[in-house]
Amino acid sequence: MTYRIDAADIAAPARRGQGTWWRSQLPQTLGPCTNDICRLDDGLALAYADYLPQQDLLEASTIDRGCRALTITVALEGASSTVASDGQCFEFIAGHSTVAAFASARAVRRFPARRRTRQLRLIADESLLQRYRLEQLLDGVAHDNRARHLFFGQQDAATRQLAQALVHLHGRDASVLDLQIAALSLLAAQARTLQPLPQITPGRLRADDQQRLLQARDILLQQYDQALTIAYLCTATGINEFKLKQGFRELFGTSPHRMLTDIRMKKAWQLLESGLRVSTVADRVGYRHLSSFSAAFERHYGRRPKSVSRAC
């Protein structure tokens, strides 16, 4: 069952401890779902969302900033999505960054049931970008209700490290200065790699093809323990092999095979840390041969599975 959040469900922001974070949260009956926000400077804010809903959540939102702004979302855990009023879909998948720009927007956010979703979101207004000579990142963004999708891709090492530092600072209620330094460093790191993605502007990927690609992505996320093939994904989603492979590169910045491997490896790490044996983990993430799993894990992380496992 899907629960549609309305304004009455969202508690008024309250200061968290003695620090600079303000927390909004949903009723406990929906599960532990919190959103913390910190104003770091004029035109610069940082948000940390941690959701574990007991049922699928849909939240309609209307944003009117009064100026153009850049939003960088670093997905730390889980997956969620936002569909704008013009049909654009913005994906937030663990290990990936999503960058969008807009002045105002109407959209619906979706959080899946019984799956933890954690995200860091950096919001930089046009005035702040101008201060740091980054206003070119907003080129082509209009003062209307249309958001522009600028980037979606796997996080690089710098982004991951800075995101981890910000999560650590959030956990210990660090000073605004510490947070501001880390946040601006994240903005700089993303600006260095940011490039427009013309392939996901309207007209290049049809809406029905995008939905089929999202369906294929969901199959990978939900059935990663199965022997998935390209042929199966094509049959299950009604898309041909060329469109599937090309669409994955355009929409997700990777191939179906690489995404499946990434999903399996992240799950494997969690299971190994929980204390399961390597052979058990290999089977649970879809590998029928232990040697194949061990080789894949070492290629992905640069270390053997046994070095992570707590099992004797």
C-alpha positions in Angstrom: 0.0 0.0 0.0 1.2 3.5 -0.9 0.9 6.4 1.6 0.6 9.9 0.3 2.3 12.4 2.6 0.5 15.7 3.1 1.6 18.8 5.0 0.0 17.6 8.2 2.3 14.6 8.3 5.5 16.7 8.4 6.4 18.0 11.8 7.6 21.6 12.1 11.5 21.7 12.1 13.0 21.5 15.5 16.6 22.2 16.5 18.6 18.9 16.9 20.5 19.1 20.1 22.6 22.3 20.5 23.9 22.2 17.0 23.0 24.0 13.8 20.8 21.2 12.3 17.1 21.5 12.1 15.1 18.3 11.9 11.7 17.6 10.2 10.3 14.1 10.6 7.3 12.0 9.7 4.9 10.3 12.2 6.5 7.3 13.9 3.6 5.2 12.5 5.2 5.6 9.1 8.6 4.4 10.3 11.8 6.4 11.2 11.9 9.1 8.5 13.9 12.3 9.2 15.3 15.1 7.2 17.9 17.4 8.8 18.9 20.7 7.2 21.7 23.2 8.0 22.0 26.7 6.6 25.7 27.2 6.1 25.9 30.6 4.4 23.8 33.0 2.3 22.7 30.8 -0.6 24.2 27.5 0.7 22.4 24.8 2.6 23.0 21.1 3.4 20.4 18.4 4.0 20.7 14.9 5.3 17.7 12.6 4.8 17.4 9.2 6.5 14.2 7.3 5.6 13.1 3.7 6.5 9.3 3.8 5.8 7.1 0.9 6.6 5.1 1.4 3.3 5.8 3.1 0.0 5.7 6.9 0.4 4.7 9.5 -2.1 5.3 13.1 -1.3 4.2 16.0 -3.6 6.3 19.1 -3.3 6.3 22.6 -4.7 9.5 24.6 -4.5 9.9 28.2 -5.4 13.3 29.6 -4.6 12.9 32.9 -6.2 16.2 32.4 -8.0 18.0 29.7 -9.9 19.8 27.1 -7.8 22.0 24.0 -8.2 21.2 20.8 -6.2 23.8 18.1 -5.8 22.4 14.8 -4.3 24.9 12.2 -3.1 23.0 8.9 -2.6 24.6 7.1 0.3 22.2 4.1 0.7 19.1 2.7 -1.0 17.3 4.2 -4.0 14.5 6.8 -4.5 13.1 8.8 -7.3 11.4 12.1 -8.1 9.1 12.7 -11.0 8.7 16.4 -12.0 5.4 17.8 -13.3 6.8 17.8 -16.9 7.5 14.1 -16.7 11.2 14.2 -16.1 12.5 11.4 -13.7 15.4 12.1 -11.3 17.0 9.0 -9.9 18.9 8.7 -6.6 20.8 5.4 -6.3 23.4 4.5 -3.7 26.9 5.2 -5.0 25.7 7.7 -7.6 25.4 11.5 -7.7 22.5 13.4 -9.2 22.8 17.1 -10.2 19.8 19.3 -11.1 19.2 23.0 -11.5 16.0 25.0 -11.2 14.3 28.1 -9.9 11.0 26.5 -9.1 9.6 23.0 -9.5 6.6 20.8 -8.8 7.4 17.1 -8.3 6.5 13.9 -6.5 9.1 12.0 -4.5 8.9 8.3 -4.0 10.5 6.2 -1.2 10.2 2.4 -1.3 8.9 0.5 1.7 11.1 -1.3 4.2 14.3 -0.1 2.5 16.6 2.4 4.1 17.4 5.5 2.0 20.1 7.9 3.0 21.0 11.0 1.0 23.1 14.1 1.3 21.8 17.1 -0.6 23.8 20.3 -1.2 21.8 23.4 -2.4 23.7 26.3 -3.9 21.8 29.4 -5.0 22.9 31.5 -8.0 24.3 34.2 -5.8 26.7 31.8 -4.1 27.7 30.3 -7.4 28.5 33.8 -8.7 30.6 34.4 -5.6 32.8 31.4 -6.5 32.6 32.0 -10.3 30.6 28.9 -10.9 27.5 30.6 -12.3 28.2 28.9 -15.7 26.8 25.7 -14.1 23.4 27.3 -14.5 23.7 28.1 -18.2 20.5 27.2 -20.0 18.4 27.0 -16.8 15.3 29.1 -17.1 13.3 31.0 -14.4 10.3 28.7 -14.7 8.9 25.5 -13.3 11.1 23.3 -15.3 14.1 21.6 -13.6 17.2 20.7 -15.7 18.9 17.4 -15.3 22.6 18.1 -15.4 24.4 14.9 -14.3 23.8 11.4 -13.1 26.8 9.0 -12.6 28.8 7.0 -10.2 30.6 9.0 -7.5 34.3 9.4 -7.8 36.7 8.9 -5.0 36.8 12.6 -4.0 33.0 12.8 -3.8 32.7 9.6 -1.7 35.4 10.8 0.8 33.8 14.3 1.1 30.3 12.7 1.6 31.7 10.4 4.3 33.3 13.4 6.0 30.0 15.4 5.9 28.1 12.4 7.4 30.7 12.2 10.2 30.4 15.9 10.8 26.6 15.7 10.9 26.8 12.9 13.4 28.8 14.8 15.9 27.1 18.2 15.4 30.2 19.9 14.1 30.6 23.6 13.7 29.2 25.5 10.8 32.7 26.3 9.6 33.7 22.7 9.5 30.6 21.8 7.6 31.0 24.8 5.2 34.5 23.8 4.3 33.5 20.3 3.5 30.4 21.4 1.6 32.3 23.8 -0.6 34.9 21.2 -1.2 32.1 18.9 -2.4 30.7 21.6 -4.6 34.2 22.2 -6.1 34.7 18.4 -6.7 31.4 18.1 -8.4 32.0 21.2 -10.5 35.2 19.8 -11.9 33.5 16.7 -13.3 30.1 18.2 -14.0 29.1 18.0 -17.6 25.6 18.4 -19.3 23.9 15.2 -20.2 22.0 16.0 -23.5 21.0 12.4 -23.9 18.4 12.7 -21.2 16.8 16.0 -22.3 13.3 15.6 -23.9 13.4 14.2 -27.4 16.4 11.9 -27.0 14.9 9.3 -24.7 11.2 8.8 -25.1 9.1 8.6 -21.9 8.0 5.0 -22.5 11.6 3.9 -23.1 12.7 5.7 -20.0 10.0 3.8 -18.0 11.2 0.5 -19.4 14.8 1.3 -18.5 13.7 2.2 -14.9 11.8 -1.1 -14.8 14.9 -3.0 -15.9 16.9 -1.1 -13.2 14.4 -2.2 -10.6 14.7 -5.8 -11.7 18.4 -5.6 -11.1 17.9 -4.1 -7.6 15.3 -6.6 -6.6 16.5 -9.8 -8.3 20.3 -9.5 -8.1 20.5 -12.9 -6.6 19.1 -14.5 -9.8 21.0 -15.5 -13.0 19.9 -12.4 -14.8 20.6 -12.0 -18.5 20.2 -9.3 -21.1 17.6 -11.4 -22.9 15.6 -11.7 -19.7 15.7 -8.0 -19.1 14.5 -7.3 -22.7 11.7 -9.8 -22.4 10.6 -8.6 -19.0 10.5 -4.9 -19.9 9.5 -5.1 -23.6 12.6 -3.3 -24.9 15.1 -4.5 -27.5 18.8 -5.2 -26.7 20.2 -2.1 -28.5 17.8 0.3 -26.7 18.5 -1.4 -23.3 22.3 -1.1 -23.6 22.3 2.3 -25.1 19.6 3.6 -22.7 21.5 2.4 -19.7 24.5 4.3 -20.8 22.4 7.4 -21.4 20.2 7.3 -18.3 22.5 5.7 -15.8 26.0 6.2 -17.1 26.8 2.5 -17.0 25.9 -0.9 -18.5 23.3 -3.4 -17.2 26.2 -5.8 -16.4 28.2 -3.2 -14.5 25.2 -2.0 -12.5 24.3 -5.6 -11.5 27.9 -6.2 -10.4 27.9 -2.9 -8.4 24.6 -3.9 -6.7 25.8 -7.4 -5.9 29.2 -6.1 -4.5 27.6 -3.5 -2.2 25.2 -6.2 -0.9 28.0 -8.7 -0.5 30.0 -6.2 1.6 27.0 -5.7 3.9 26.5 -9.4 4.3 30.1 -10.1 4.9 30.3 -7.4 7.6 27.2 -9.0 9.3 29.3 -12.2 9.8 28.1 -14.5 7.1 30.5 -16.9 5.5 32.0 -16.1 2.1 30.4 -19.1 0.5 26.9 -18.1 1.9 27.3 -14.5 0.7 28.4 -15.7 -2.8 25.2 -17.7 -3.1 23.0 -14.9 -1.8 24.2 -12.3 -4.3 23.8 -14.6 -7.3 27.1 -16.3 -7.7 27.0 -20.1 -8.2 30.7 -20.6 -8.0 32.7 -19.3 -5.0 35.8 -18.6 -7.2 33.9 -16.4 -9.5 32.5 -14.4 -6.6 35.9 -14.0 -4.9 37.5 -12.8 -8.2 34.7 -10.3 -8.8 34.9 -9.0 -5.3 38.6 -8.5 -5.4 38.4 -6.7 -8.7 35.7 -4.4 -7.3 37.2 -3.6 -3.9 40.8 -4.5 -4.3 40.7 -6.9 -1.4 39.5 -10.5 -0.8 36.1 -11.2 0.7 37.7 -13.0 3.7 39.3 -9.8 4.7 35.8 -8.3 5.3 34.0 -11.3 6.7 33.7 -11.7 10.5 33.1 -15.4 10.2 35.8 -17.7 11.3 
